[in-house]
Amino acid sequence: MQFKKCNCPKDYWEEIVVDRDGNFGSKSVIYFHCDLCGEDYKIVSFDTEKILYLKQNKKMNNERKISRGKISRGNNKQMY
């Protein structure tokens, strides 16, 4: 819950393991995700636990938004 930034109830917090995620060069990754607001707050490599993505607090325009395997335009995210 350390990376949860939304005010949604904790019951909606999920850790989703994706095997061979196309967004990250077919690596296996773990998404730390709020199902209620639909935001990914942290994505790490399953094998190394290296942070691949971490949501930032301040708004940043025209950055890529990742949501359940799809890439679209959005705010508040920084890729690593």
mmCIF file of the N, C-alpha and C atoms, coordinates in Angstrom:
data_MODEL
# 
_entry.id   MODEL 
# 
loop_
_atom_site.group_PDB 
_atom_site.id 
_atom_site.type_symbol 
_atom_site.label_atom_id 
_atom_site.label_alt_id 
_atom_site.label_comp_id 
_atom_site.label_asym_id 
_atom_site.label_entity_id 
_atom_site.label_seq_id 
_atom_site.pdbx_PDB_ins_code 
_atom_site.Cartn_x 
_atom_site.Cartn_y 
_atom_site.Cartn_z 
_atom_site.occupancy 
_atom_site.B_iso_or_equiv 
_atom_site.pdbx_formal_charge 
_atom_site.auth_seq_id 
_atom_site.auth_comp_id 
_atom_site.auth_asym_id 
_atom_site.auth_atom_id 
_atom_site.pdbx_PDB_model_num 
ATOM 1   N N  . MET A 1 1  ? 0.818   -1.202  0.000   1.00 0.00 ? 1  MET A N  1 
ATOM 2   C CA . MET A 1 1  ? 0.000   0.000   0.000   1.00 0.00 ? 1  MET A CA 1 
ATOM 3   C C  . MET A 1 1  ? 0.862   1.266   0.000   1.00 0.00 ? 1  MET A C  1 
ATOM 4   N N  . GLN A 1 2  ? 2.154   1.106   0.078   1.00 0.00 ? 2  GLN A N  1 
ATOM 5   C CA . GLN A 1 2  ? 3.068   2.241   0.135   1.00 0.00 ? 2  GLN A CA 1 
ATOM 6   C C  . GLN A 1 2  ? 2.938   3.150   -1.087  1.00 0.00 ? 2  GLN A C  1 
ATOM 7   N N  . PHE A 1 3  ? 2.638   2.599   -2.246  1.00 0.00 ? 3  PHE A N  1 
ATOM 8   C CA . PHE A 1 3  ? 2.587   3.399   -3.468  1.00 0.00 ? 3  PHE A CA 1 
ATOM 9   C C  . PHE A 1 3  ? 1.180   3.808   -3.857  1.00 0.00 ? 3  PHE A C  1 
ATOM 10  N N  . LYS A 1 4  ? 0.183   3.457   -3.056  1.00 0.00 ? 4  LYS A N  1 
ATOM 11  C CA . LYS A 1 4  ? -1.207  3.815   -3.343  1.00 0.00 ? 4  LYS A CA 1 
ATOM 12  C C  . LYS A 1 4  ? -1.386  5.310   -3.097  1.00 0.00 ? 4  LYS A C  1 
ATOM 13  N N  . LYS A 1 5  ? -1.804  6.040   -4.138  1.00 0.00 ? 5  LYS A N  1 
ATOM 14  C CA . LYS A 1 5  ? -1.951  7.497   -4.043  1.00 0.00 ? 5  LYS A CA 1 
ATOM 15  C C  . LYS A 1 5  ? -3.412  7.938   -4.054  1.00 0.00 ? 5  LYS A C  1 
ATOM 16  N N  . CYS A 1 6  ? -4.321  7.059   -4.444  1.00 0.00 ? 6  CYS A N  1 
ATOM 17  C CA . CYS A 1 6  ? -5.733  7.441   -4.538  1.00 0.00 ? 6  CYS A CA 1 
ATOM 18  C C  . CYS A 1 6  ? -6.414  7.312   -3.173  1.00 0.00 ? 6  CYS A C  1 
ATOM 19  N N  . ASN A 1 7  ? -7.627  7.816   -3.076  1.00 0.00 ? 7  ASN A N  1 
ATOM 20  C CA . ASN A 1 7  ? -8.399  7.744   -1.835  1.00 0.00 ? 7  ASN A CA 1 
ATOM 21  C C  . ASN A 1 7  ? -9.403  6.599   -1.837  1.00 0.00 ? 7  ASN A C  1 
ATOM 22  N N  . CYS A 1 8  ? -9.286  5.696   -2.782  1.00 0.00 ? 8  CYS A N  1 
ATOM 23  C CA . CYS A 1 8  ? -10.214 4.565   -2.891  1.00 0.00 ? 8  CYS A CA 1 
ATOM 24  C C  . CYS A 1 8  ? -10.004 3.599   -1.719  1.00 0.00 ? 8  CYS A C  1 
ATOM 25  N N  . PRO A 1 9  ? -11.043 2.821   -1.358  1.00 0.00 ? 9  PRO A N  1 
ATOM 26  C CA . PRO A 1 9  ? -10.895 1.836   -0.281  1.00 0.00 ? 9  PRO A CA 1 
ATOM 27  C C  . PRO A 1 9  ? -9.810  0.804   -0.601  1.00 0.00 ? 9  PRO A C  1 
ATOM 28  N N  . LYS A 1 10 ? -9.130  0.317   0.420   1.00 0.00 ? 10 LYS A N  1 
ATOM 29  C CA . LYS A 1 10 ? -8.050  -0.654  0.257   1.00 0.00 ? 10 LYS A CA 1 
ATOM 30  C C  . LYS A 1 10 ? -8.519  -1.946  -0.402  1.00 0.00 ? 10 LYS A C  1 
ATOM 31  N N  . ASP A 1 11 ? -9.810  -2.260  -0.295  1.00 0.00 ? 11 ASP A N  1 
ATOM 32  C CA . ASP A 1 11 ? -10.345 -3.487  -0.893  1.00 0.00 ? 11 ASP A CA 1 
ATOM 33  C C  . ASP A 1 11 ? -10.176 -3.523  -2.409  1.00 0.00 ? 11 ASP A C  1 
ATOM 34  N N  . TYR A 1 12 ? -9.968  -2.377  -3.038  1.00 0.00 ? 12 TYR A N  1 
ATOM 35  C CA . TYR A 1 12 ? -9.826  -2.308  -4.490  1.00 0.00 ? 12 TYR A CA 1 
ATOM 36  C C  . TYR A 1 12 ? -8.372  -2.397  -4.950  1.00 0.00 ? 12 TYR A C  1 
ATOM 37  N N  . TRP A 1 13 ? -7.425  -2.454  -4.026  1.00 0.00 ? 13 TRP A N  1 
ATOM 38  C CA . TRP A 1 13 ? -6.011  -2.524  -4.358  1.00 0.00 ? 13 TRP A CA 1 
ATOM 39  C C  . TRP A 1 13 ? -5.669  -3.935  -4.821  1.00 0.00 ? 13 TRP A C  1 
ATOM 40  N N  . GLU A 1 14 ? -4.951  -4.045  -5.937  1.00 0.00 ? 14 GLU A N  1 
ATOM 41  C CA . GLU A 1 14 ? -4.607  -5.345  -6.504  1.00 0.00 ? 14 GLU A CA 1 
ATOM 42  C C  . GLU A 1 14 ? -3.129  -5.395  -6.863  1.00 0.00 ? 14 GLU A C  1 
ATOM 43  N N  . GLU A 1 15 ? -2.572  -6.591  -6.800  1.00 0.00 ? 15 GLU A N  1 
ATOM 44  C CA . GLU A 1 15 ? -1.250  -6.866  -7.338  1.00 0.00 ? 15 GLU A CA 1 
ATOM 45  C C  . GLU A 1 15 ? -1.470  -7.885  -8.443  1.00 0.00 ? 15 GLU A C  1 
ATOM 46  N N  . ILE A 1 16 ? -1.212  -7.480  -9.687  1.00 0.00 ? 16 ILE A N  1 
ATOM 47  C CA . ILE A 1 16 ? -1.517  -8.303  -10.853 1.00 0.00 ? 16 ILE A CA 1 
ATOM 48  C C  . ILE A 1 16 ? -0.211  -8.736  -11.509 1.00 0.00 ? 16 ILE A C  1 
ATOM 49  N N  . VAL A 1 17 ? -0.007  -10.050 -11.616 1.00 0.00 ? 17 VAL A N  1 
ATOM 50  C CA . VAL A 1 17 ? 1.174   -10.585 -12.284 1.00 0.00 ? 17 VAL A CA 1 
ATOM 51  C C  . VAL A 1 17 ? 0.823   -10.837 -13.745 1.00 0.00 ? 17 VAL A C  1 
ATOM 52  N N  . VAL A 1 18 ? 1.641   -10.286 -14.645 1.00 0.00 ? 18 VAL A N  1 
ATOM 53  C CA . VAL A 1 18 ? 1.437   -10.469 -16.087 1.00 0.00 ? 18 VAL A CA 1 
ATOM 54  C C  . VAL A 1 18 ? 2.678   -11.150 -16.653 1.00 0.00 ? 18 VAL A C  1 
ATOM 55  N N  . ASP A 1 19 ? 2.487   -12.336 -17.215 1.00 0.00 ? 19 ASP A N  1 
ATOM 56  C CA . ASP A 1 19 ? 3.581   -13.083 -17.821 1.00 0.00 ? 19 ASP A CA 1 
ATOM 57  C C  . ASP A 1 19 ? 3.792   -12.610 -19.258 1.00 0.00 ? 19 ASP A C  1 
ATOM 58  N N  . ARG A 1 20 ? 5.024   -12.298 -19.619 1.00 0.00 ? 20 ARG A N  1 
ATOM 59  C CA . ARG A 1 20 ? 5.394   -11.847 -20.970 1.00 0.00 ? 20 ARG A CA 1 
ATOM 60  C C  . ARG A 1 20 ? 4.599   -10.620 -21.409 1.00 0.00 ? 20 ARG A C  1 
ATOM 61  N N  . ASP A 1 21 ? 4.630   -9.577  -20.612 1.00 0.00 ? 21 ASP A N  1 
ATOM 62  C CA . ASP A 1 21 ? 3.909   -8.331  -20.904 1.00 0.00 ? 21 ASP A CA 1 
ATOM 63  C C  . ASP A 1 21 ? 4.552   -7.620  -22.099 1.00 0.00 ? 21 ASP A C  1 
ATOM 64  N N  . GLY A 1 22 ? 3.772   -7.403  -23.147 1.00 0.00 ? 22 GLY A N  1 
ATOM 65  C CA . GLY A 1 22 ? 4.260   -6.751  -24.358 1.00 0.00 ? 22 GLY A CA 1 
ATOM 66  C C  . GLY A 1 22 ? 4.688   -5.313  -24.156 1.00 0.00 ? 22 GLY A C  1 
ATOM 67  N N  . ASN A 1 23 ? 4.189   -4.653  -23.121 1.00 0.00 ? 23 ASN A N  1 
ATOM 68  C CA . ASN A 1 23 ? 4.581   -3.272  -22.839 1.00 0.00 ? 23 ASN A CA 1 
ATOM 69  C C  . ASN A 1 23 ? 6.004   -3.167  -22.295 1.00 0.00 ? 23 ASN A C  1 
ATOM 70  N N  . PHE A 1 24 ? 6.549   -4.289  -21.826 1.00 0.00 ? 24 PHE A N  1 
ATOM 71  C CA . PHE A 1 24 ? 7.871   -4.281  -21.200 1.00 0.00 ? 24 PHE A CA 1 
ATOM 72  C C  . PHE A 1 24 ? 8.775   -5.345  -21.808 1.00 0.00 ? 24 PHE A C  1 
ATOM 73  N N  . GLY A 1 25 ? 8.789   -5.432  -23.132 1.00 0.00 ? 25 GLY A N  1 
ATOM 74  C CA . GLY A 1 25 ? 9.696   -6.342  -23.824 1.00 0.00 ? 25 GLY A CA 1 
ATOM 75  C C  . GLY A 1 25 ? 9.482   -7.798  -23.485 1.00 0.00 ? 25 GLY A C  1 
ATOM 76  N N  . SER A 1 26 ? 8.245   -8.185  -23.274 1.00 0.00 ? 26 SER A N  1 
ATOM 77  C CA . SER A 1 26 ? 7.857   -9.566  -22.951 1.00 0.00 ? 26 SER A CA 1 
ATOM 78  C C  . SER A 1 26 ? 8.407   -10.052 -21.614 1.00 0.00 ? 26 SER A C  1 
ATOM 79  N N  . LYS A 1 27 ? 8.749   -9.118  -20.720 1.00 0.00 ? 27 LYS A N  1 
ATOM 80  C CA . LYS A 1 27 ? 9.155   -9.492  -19.364 1.00 0.00 ? 27 LYS A CA 1 
ATOM 81  C C  . LYS A 1 27 ? 7.912   -9.806  -18.541 1.00 0.00 ? 27 LYS A C  1 
ATOM 82  N N  . SER A 1 28 ? 8.075   -10.627 -17.512 1.00 0.00 ? 28 SER A N  1 
ATOM 83  C CA . SER A 1 28 ? 7.003   -10.844 -16.545 1.00 0.00 ? 28 SER A CA 1 
ATOM 84  C C  . SER A 1 28 ? 7.057   -9.703  -15.539 1.00 0.00 ? 28 SER A C  1 
ATOM 85  N N  . VAL A 1 29 ? 5.911   -9.085  -15.270 1.00 0.00 ? 29 VAL A N  1 
ATOM 86  C CA . VAL A 1 29 ? 5.863   -7.909  -14.406 1.00 0.00 ? 29 VAL A CA 1 
ATOM 87  C C  . VAL A 1 29 ? 4.732   -8.023  -13.395 1.00 0.00 ? 29 VAL A C  1 
ATOM 88  N N  . ILE A 1 30 ? 4.812   -7.197  -12.356 1.00 0.00 ? 30 ILE A N  1 
ATOM 89  C CA . ILE A 1 30 ? 3.753   -7.095  -11.350 1.00 0.00 ? 30 ILE A CA 1 
ATOM 90  C C  . ILE A 1 30 ? 3.220   -5.673  -11.379 1.00 0.00 ? 30 ILE A C  1 
ATOM 91  N N  . TYR A 1 31 ? 1.907   -5.544  -11.587 1.00 0.00 ? 31 TYR A N  1 
ATOM 92  C CA . TYR A 1 31 ? 1.223   -4.251  -11.559 1.00 0.00 ? 31 TYR A CA 1 
ATOM 93  C C  . TYR A 1 31 ? 0.634   -4.059  -10.165 1.00 0.00 ? 31 TYR A C  1 
ATOM 94  N N  . PHE A 1 32 ? 0.894   -2.920  -9.536  1.00 0.00 ? 32 PHE A N  1 
ATOM 95  C CA . PHE A 1 32 ? 0.239   -2.525  -8.295  1.00 0.00 ? 32 PHE A CA 1 
ATOM 96  C C  . PHE A 1 32 ? -0.842  -1.541  -8.728  1.00 0.00 ? 32 PHE A C  1 
ATOM 97  N N  . HIS A 1 33 ? -2.100  -1.949  -8.627  1.00 0.00 ? 33 HIS A N  1 
ATOM 98  C CA . HIS A 1 33 ? -3.211  -1.329  -9.351  1.00 0.00 ? 33 HIS A CA 1 
ATOM 99  C C  . HIS A 1 33 ? -4.419  -1.112  -8.441  1.00 0.00 ? 33 HIS A C  1 
ATOM 100 N N  . CYS A 1 34 ? -5.110  0.023   -8.620  1.00 0.00 ? 34 CYS A N  1 
ATOM 101 C CA . CYS A 1 34 ? -6.396  0.265   -7.958  1.00 0.00 ? 34 CYS A CA 1 
ATOM 102 C C  . CYS A 1 34 ? -7.491  -0.029  -8.972  1.00 0.00 ? 34 CYS A C  1 
ATOM 103 N N  . ASP A 1 35 ? -8.309  -1.027  -8.694  1.00 0.00 ? 35 ASP A N  1 
ATOM 104 C CA . ASP A 1 35 ? -9.357  -1.435  -9.629  1.00 0.00 ? 35 ASP A CA 1 
ATOM 105 C C  . ASP A 1 35 ? -10.503 -0.434  -9.682  1.00 0.00 ? 35 ASP A C  1 
ATOM 106 N N  . LEU A 1 36 ? -10.724 0.328   -8.620  1.00 0.00 ? 36 LEU A N  1 
ATOM 107 C CA . LEU A 1 36 ? -11.829 1.288   -8.608  1.00 0.00 ? 36 LEU A CA 1 
ATOM 108 C C  . LEU A 1 36 ? -11.528 2.500   -9.494  1.00 0.00 ? 36 LEU A C  1 
ATOM 109 N N  . CYS A 1 37 ? -10.361 3.097   -9.340  1.00 0.00 ? 37 CYS A N  1 
ATOM 110 C CA . CYS A 1 37 ? -10.033 4.271   -10.159 1.00 0.00 ? 37 CYS A CA 1 
ATOM 111 C C  . CYS A 1 37 ? -9.303  3.893   -11.446 1.00 0.00 ? 37 CYS A C  1 
ATOM 112 N N  . GLY A 1 38 ? -8.879  2.638   -11.564 1.00 0.00 ? 38 GLY A N  1 
ATOM 113 C CA . GLY A 1 38 ? -8.257  2.174   -12.794 1.00 0.00 ? 38 GLY A CA 1 
ATOM 114 C C  . GLY A 1 38 ? -6.820  2.603   -12.985 1.00 0.00 ? 38 GLY A C  1 
ATOM 115 N N  . GLU A 1 39 ? -6.146  2.998   -11.924 1.00 0.00 ? 39 GLU A N  1 
ATOM 116 C CA . GLU A 1 39 ? -4.772  3.501   -12.026 1.00 0.00 ? 39 GLU A CA 1 
ATOM 117 C C  . GLU A 1 39 ? -3.751  2.427   -11.659 1.00 0.00 ? 39 GLU A C  1 
ATOM 118 N N  . ASP A 1 40 ? -2.641  2.411   -12.393 1.00 0.00 ? 40 ASP A N  1 
ATOM 119 C CA . ASP A 1 40 ? -1.474  1.622   -12.041 1.00 0.00 ? 40 ASP A CA 1 
ATOM 120 C C  . ASP A 1 40 ? -0.526  2.560   -11.305 1.00 0.00 ? 40 ASP A C  1 
ATOM 121 N N  . TYR A 1 41 ? -0.132  2.190   -10.094 1.00 0.00 ? 41 TYR A N  1 
ATOM 122 C CA . TYR A 1 41 ? 0.714   3.069   -9.289  1.00 0.00 ? 41 TYR A CA 1 
ATOM 123 C C  . TYR A 1 41 ? 2.175   2.663   -9.303  1.00 0.00 ? 41 TYR A C  1 
ATOM 124 N N  . LYS A 1 42 ? 2.435   1.389   -9.570  1.00 0.00 ? 42 LYS A N  1 
ATOM 125 C CA . LYS A 1 42 ? 3.809   0.909   -9.622  1.00 0.00 ? 42 LYS A CA 1 
ATOM 126 C C  . LYS A 1 42 ? 3.808   -0.358  -10.461 1.00 0.00 ? 42 LYS A C  1 
ATOM 127 N N  . ILE A 1 43 ? 4.856   -0.525  -11.282 1.00 0.00 ? 43 ILE A N  1 
ATOM 128 C CA . ILE A 1 43 ? 5.038   -1.752  -12.042 1.00 0.00 ? 43 ILE A CA 1 
ATOM 129 C C  . ILE A 1 43 ? 6.487   -2.168  -11.847 1.00 0.00 ? 43 ILE A C  1 
ATOM 130 N N  . VAL A 1 44 ? 6.691   -3.426  -11.444 1.00 0.00 ? 44 VAL A N  1 
ATOM 131 C CA . VAL A 1 44 ? 8.042   -3.932  -11.201 1.00 0.00 ? 44 VAL A CA 1 
ATOM 132 C C  . VAL A 1 44 ? 8.282   -5.204  -12.002 1.00 0.00 ? 44 VAL A C  1 
ATOM 133 N N  . SER A 1 45 ? 9.553   -5.480  -12.272 1.00 0.00 ? 45 SER A N  1 
ATOM 134 C CA . SER A 1 45 ? 9.943   -6.730  -12.908 1.00 0.00 ? 45 SER A CA 1 
ATOM 135 C C  . SER A 1 45 ? 9.681   -7.868  -11.932 1.00 0.00 ? 45 SER A C  1 
ATOM 136 N N  . PHE A 1 46 ? 9.055   -8.931  -12.405 1.00 0.00 ? 46 PHE A N  1 
ATOM 137 C CA . PHE A 1 46 ? 8.775   -10.089 -11.555 1.00 0.00 ? 46 PHE A CA 1 
ATOM 138 C C  . PHE A 1 46 ? 10.080  -10.747 -11.113 1.00 0.00 ? 46 PHE A C  1 
ATOM 139 N N  . ASP A 1 47 ? 11.056  -10.818 -12.007 1.00 0.00 ? 47 ASP A N  1 
ATOM 140 C CA . ASP A 1 47 ? 12.305  -11.520 -11.721 1.00 0.00 ? 47 ASP A CA 1 
ATOM 141 C C  . ASP A 1 47 ? 13.269  -10.723 -10.855 1.00 0.00 ? 47 ASP A C  1 
ATOM 142 N N  . THR A 1 48 ? 13.416  -9.434  -11.130 1.00 0.00 ? 48 THR A N  1 
ATOM 143 C CA . THR A 1 48 ? 14.435  -8.633  -10.441 1.00 0.00 ? 48 THR A CA 1 
ATOM 144 C C  . THR A 1 48 ? 13.866  -7.670  -9.403  1.00 0.00 ? 48 THR A C  1 
ATOM 145 N N  . GLU A 1 49 ? 12.557  -7.455  -9.426  1.00 0.00 ? 49 GLU A N  1 
ATOM 146 C CA . GLU A 1 49 ? 11.864  -6.488  -8.568  1.00 0.00 ? 49 GLU A CA 1 
ATOM 147 C C  . GLU A 1 49 ? 12.285  -5.044  -8.858  1.00 0.00 ? 49 GLU A C  1 
ATOM 148 N N  . LYS A 1 50 ? 12.959  -4.815  -9.990  1.00 0.00 ? 50 LYS A N  1 
ATOM 149 C CA . LYS A 1 50 ? 13.335  -3.465  -10.402 1.00 0.00 ? 50 LYS A CA 1 
ATOM 150 C C  . LYS A 1 50 ? 12.076  -2.688  -10.776 1.00 0.00 ? 50 LYS A C  1 
ATOM 151 N N  . ILE A 1 51 ? 11.995  -1.421  -10.338 1.00 0.00 ? 51 ILE A N  1 
ATOM 152 C CA . ILE A 1 51 ? 10.846  -0.576  -10.671 1.00 0.00 ? 51 ILE A CA 1 
ATOM 153 C C  . ILE A 1 51 ? 10.935  -0.183  -12.138 1.00 0.00 ? 51 ILE A C  1 
ATOM 154 N N  . LEU A 1 52 ? 9.897   -0.533  -12.894 1.00 0.00 ? 52 LEU A N  1 
ATOM 155 C CA . LEU A 1 52 ? 9.820   -0.191  -14.309 1.00 0.00 ? 52 LEU A CA 1 
ATOM 156 C C  . LEU A 1 52 ? 8.964   1.040   -14.528 1.00 0.00 ? 52 LEU A C  1 
ATOM 157 N N  . TYR A 1 53 ? 8.092   1.307   -13.581 1.00 0.00 ? 53 TYR A N  1 
ATOM 158 C CA . TYR A 1 53 ? 7.152   2.423   -13.704 1.00 0.00 ? 53 TYR A CA 1 
ATOM 159 C C  . TYR A 1 53 ? 6.689   2.814   -12.310 1.00 0.00 ? 53 TYR A C  1 
ATOM 160 N N  . LEU A 1 54 ? 6.584   4.112   -12.048 1.00 0.00 ? 54 LEU A N  1 
ATOM 161 C CA . LEU A 1 54 ? 6.109   4.611   -10.761 1.00 0.00 ? 54 LEU A CA 1 
ATOM 162 C C  . LEU A 1 54 ? 5.286   5.861   -11.005 1.00 0.00 ? 54 LEU A C  1 
ATOM 163 N N  . LYS A 1 55 ? 4.044   5.863   -10.546 1.00 0.00 ? 55 LYS A N  1 
ATOM 164 C CA . LYS A 1 55 ? 3.162   7.021   -10.715 1.00 0.00 ? 55 LYS A CA 1 
ATOM 165 C C  . LYS A 1 55 ? 3.676   8.158   -9.843  1.00 0.00 ? 55 LYS A C  1 
ATOM 166 N N  . GLN A 1 56 ? 3.691   9.353   -10.412 1.00 0.00 ? 56 GLN A N  1 
ATOM 167 C CA . GLN A 1 56 ? 4.133   10.545  -9.696  1.00 0.00 ? 56 GLN A CA 1 
ATOM 168 C C  . GLN A 1 56 ? 2.926   11.341  -9.218  1.00 0.00 ? 56 GLN A C  1 
ATOM 169 N N  . ASN A 1 57 ? 3.099   12.125  -8.166  1.00 0.00 ? 57 ASN A N  1 
ATOM 170 C CA . ASN A 1 57 ? 2.013   12.945  -7.629  1.00 0.00 ? 57 ASN A CA 1 
ATOM 171 C C  . ASN A 1 57 ? 1.672   14.126  -8.516  1.00 0.00 ? 57 ASN A C  1 
ATOM 172 N N  . LYS A 1 58 ? 2.672   14.868  -8.970  1.00 0.00 ? 58 LYS A N  1 
ATOM 173 C CA . LYS A 1 58 ? 2.382   16.068  -9.745  1.00 0.00 ? 58 LYS A CA 1 
ATOM 174 C C  . LYS A 1 58 ? 1.980   15.700  -11.172 1.00 0.00 ? 58 LYS A C  1 
ATOM 175 N N  . LYS A 1 59 ? 1.118   16.526  -11.754 1.00 0.00 ? 59 LYS A N  1 
ATOM 176 C CA . LYS A 1 59 ? 0.610   16.261  -13.090 1.00 0.00 ? 59 LYS A CA 1 
ATOM 177 C C  . LYS A 1 59 ? 1.673   16.585  -14.129 1.00 0.00 ? 59 LYS A C  1 
ATOM 178 N N  . MET A 1 60 ? 1.804   15.686  -15.084 1.00 0.00 ? 60 MET A N  1 
ATOM 179 C CA . MET A 1 60 ? 2.728   15.871  -16.190 1.00 0.00 ? 60 MET A CA 1 
ATOM 180 C C  . MET A 1 60 ? 1.948   15.566  -17.459 1.00 0.00 ? 60 MET A C  1 
ATOM 181 N N  . ASN A 1 61 ? 1.888   16.498  -18.375 1.00 0.00 ? 61 ASN A N  1 
ATOM 182 C CA . ASN A 1 61 ? 1.100   16.335  -19.592 1.00 0.00 ? 61 ASN A CA 1 
ATOM 183 C C  . ASN A 1 61 ? 1.824   15.483  -20.626 1.00 0.00 ? 61 ASN A C  1 
ATOM 184 N N  . ASN A 1 62 ? 1.018   14.829  -21.459 1.00 0.00 ? 62 ASN A N  1 
ATOM 185 C CA . ASN A 1 62 ? 1.492   14.088  -22.628 1.00 0.00 ? 62 ASN A CA 1 
ATOM 186 C C  . ASN A 1 62 ? 2.442   12.947  -22.312 1.00 0.00 ? 62 ASN A C  1 
ATOM 187 N N  . GLU A 1 63 ? 2.291   12.304  -21.172 1.00 0.00 ? 63 GLU A N  1 
ATOM 188 C CA . GLU A 1 63 ? 3.086   11.123  -20.886 1.00 0.00 ? 63 GLU A CA 1 
ATOM 189 C C  . GLU A 1 63 ? 2.250   9.891   -21.167 1.00 0.00 ? 63 GLU A C  1 
ATOM 190 N N  . ARG A 1 64 ? 2.916   8.768   -21.353 1.00 0.00 ? 64 ARG A N  1 
ATOM 191 C CA . ARG A 1 64 ? 2.205   7.542   -21.674 1.00 0.00 ? 64 ARG A CA 1 
ATOM 192 C C  . ARG A 1 64 ? 1.524   6.984   -20.438 1.00 0.00 ? 64 ARG A C  1 
ATOM 193 N N  . LYS A 1 65 ? 0.310   6.511   -20.620 1.00 0.00 ? 65 LYS A N  1 
ATOM 194 C CA . LYS A 1 65 ? -0.462  5.916   -19.543 1.00 0.00 ? 65 LYS A CA 1 
ATOM 195 C C  . LYS A 1 65 ? -0.641  4.436   -19.849 1.00 0.00 ? 65 LYS A C  1 
ATOM 196 N N  . ILE A 1 66 ? -0.330  3.593   -18.891 1.00 0.00 ? 66 ILE A N  1 
ATOM 197 C CA . ILE A 1 66 ? -0.495  2.160   -19.074 1.00 0.00 ? 66 ILE A CA 1 
ATOM 198 C C  . ILE A 1 66 ? -1.680  1.705   -18.246 1.00 0.00 ? 66 ILE A C  1 
ATOM 199 N N  . SER A 1 67 ? -2.569  0.996   -18.866 1.00 0.00 ? 67 SER A N  1 
ATOM 200 C CA . SER A 1 67 ? -3.744  0.496   -18.173 1.00 0.00 ? 67 SER A CA 1 
ATOM 201 C C  . SER A 1 67 ? -4.068  -0.893  -18.690 1.00 0.00 ? 67 SER A C  1 
ATOM 202 N N  . ARG A 1 68 ? -3.777  -1.891  -17.893 1.00 0.00 ? 68 ARG A N  1 
ATOM 203 C CA . ARG A 1 68 ? -4.065  -3.288  -18.217 1.00 0.00 ? 68 ARG A CA 1 
ATOM 204 C C  . ARG A 1 68 ? -3.609  -3.686  -19.613 1.00 0.00 ? 68 ARG A C  1 
ATOM 205 N N  . GLY A 1 69 ? -2.352  -3.427  -19.895 1.00 0.00 ? 69 GLY A N  1 
ATOM 206 C CA . GLY A 1 69 ? -1.768  -3.877  -21.141 1.00 0.00 ? 69 GLY A CA 1 
ATOM 207 C C  . GLY A 1 69 ? -1.978  -2.968  -22.334 1.00 0.00 ? 69 GLY A C  1 
ATOM 208 N N  . LYS A 1 70 ? -2.677  -1.852  -22.176 1.00 0.00 ? 70 LYS A N  1 
ATOM 209 C CA . LYS A 1 70 ? -2.895  -0.917  -23.273 1.00 0.00 ? 70 LYS A CA 1 
ATOM 210 C C  . LYS A 1 70 ? -2.115  0.356   -22.994 1.00 0.00 ? 70 LYS A C  1 
ATOM 211 N N  . ILE A 1 71 ? -1.604  0.980   -24.029 1.00 0.00 ? 71 ILE A N  1 
ATOM 212 C CA . ILE A 1 71 ? -0.894  2.246   -23.862 1.00 0.00 ? 71 ILE A CA 1 
ATOM 213 C C  . ILE A 1 71 ? -1.733  3.342   -24.490 1.00 0.00 ? 71 ILE A C  1 
ATOM 214 N N  . SER A 1 72 ? -1.978  4.405   -23.738 1.00 0.00 ? 72 SER A N  1 
ATOM 215 C CA . SER A 1 72 ? -2.727  5.548   -24.250 1.00 0.00 ? 72 SER A CA 1 
ATOM 216 C C  . SER A 1 72 ? -2.122  6.823   -23.685 1.00 0.00 ? 72 SER A C  1 
ATOM 217 N N  . ARG A 1 73 ? -2.578  7.972   -24.142 1.00 0.00 ? 73 ARG A N  1 
ATOM 218 C CA . ARG A 1 73 ? -2.093  9.245   -23.627 1.00 0.00 ? 73 ARG A CA 1 
ATOM 219 C C  . ARG A 1 73 ? -2.741  9.513   -22.276 1.00 0.00 ? 73 ARG A C  1 
ATOM 220 N N  . GLY A 1 74 ? -1.992  10.106  -21.335 1.00 0.00 ? 74 GLY A N  1 
ATOM 221 C CA . GLY A 1 74 ? -2.553  10.385  -20.023 1.00 0.00 ? 74 GLY A CA 1 
ATOM 222 C C  . GLY A 1 74 ? -1.669  11.312  -19.222 1.00 0.00 ? 74 GLY A C  1 
ATOM 223 N N  . ASN A 1 75 ? -1.939  11.414  -17.920 1.00 0.00 ? 75 ASN A N  1 
ATOM 224 C CA . ASN A 1 75 ? -1.215  12.298  -17.001 1.00 0.00 ? 75 ASN A CA 1 
ATOM 225 C C  . ASN A 1 75 ? -0.595  11.502  -15.868 1.00 0.00 ? 75 ASN A C  1 
ATOM 226 N N  . ASN A 1 76 ? 0.279   12.151  -15.112 1.00 0.00 ? 76 ASN A N  1 
ATOM 227 C CA . ASN A 1 76 ? 0.731   11.699  -13.798 1.00 0.00 ? 76 ASN A CA 1 
ATOM 228 C C  . ASN A 1 76 ? 1.627   10.479  -13.782 1.00 0.00 ? 76 ASN A C  1 
ATOM 229 N N  . LYS A 1 77 ? 2.204   10.061  -14.884 1.00 0.00 ? 77 LYS A N  1 
ATOM 230 C CA . LYS A 1 77 ? 2.989   8.845   -14.834 1.00 0.00 ? 77 LYS A CA 1 
ATOM 231 C C  . LYS A 1 77 ? 4.379   9.076   -15.393 1.00 0.00 ? 77 LYS A C  1 
ATOM 232 N N  . GLN A 1 78 ? 5.344   8.371   -14.835 1.00 0.00 ? 78 GLN A N  1 
ATOM 233 C CA . GLN A 1 78 ? 6.710   8.480   -15.306 1.00 0.00 ? 78 GLN A CA 1 
ATOM 234 C C  . GLN A 1 78 ? 7.241   7.073   -15.536 1.00 0.00 ? 78 GLN A C  1 
ATOM 235 N N  . MET A 1 79 ? 7.811   6.829   -16.695 1.00 0.00 ? 79 MET A N  1 
ATOM 236 C CA . MET A 1 79 ? 8.346   5.520   -17.035 1.00 0.00 ? 79 MET A CA 1 
ATOM 237 C C  . MET A 1 79 ? 9.814   5.454   -16.630 1.00 0.00 ? 79 MET A C  1 
ATOM 238 N N  . TYR A 1 80 ? 10.251  4.294   -16.175 1.00 0.00 ? 80 TYR A N  1 
ATOM 239 C CA . TYR A 1 80 ? 11.652  4.061   -15.808 1.00 0.00 ? 80 TYR A CA 1 
ATOM 240 C C  . TYR A 1 80 ? 12.254  3.042   -16.742 1.00 0.00 ? 80 TYR A C  1 
# 
